[in-house]
Amino acid sequence: MSEHKIKTILILGAGTMGLQIGLTCACSGFDVTIYFTTNSSTLVPSMIADATCRPDRFAALHFHDCAITNVVDVMPHPGTSAKIIQYSGLVCGLPLVQQLP
């Protein structure tokens, strides 16, 4: 595949390397989607959503130990769009089961 056929970049992880890759790709004209992932289920997405400048597209993904289970917590905040919540389930390749408080 030539580099001219690649138009969209998906990055799982928002650490230093993921952000730099995303920035480089975006500056080169690619459509970039970055998923913020965490290993902490105690993270409260609503506390940092506004800092993303795109709170409607923000949700945290918490991946459990894949050797034990195939569970990924999709942790939206009140401003996360329904489209992002549904797309998160597709990205993870797992059925999306919604649990309400």
PyMOL commands that set and color helices and strands:
alter all, ss='L'
color gray80, all
select helices_A, chain A and resi 16-27+45-47+49-52+55-57+82-92
alter helices_A, ss='H'
color red, helices_A
select strands_A, chain A and resi 8-12+31-38+59-63+72-76
alter strands_A, ss='S'
color yellow, strands_A
deselect
rebuild
show_as cartoon
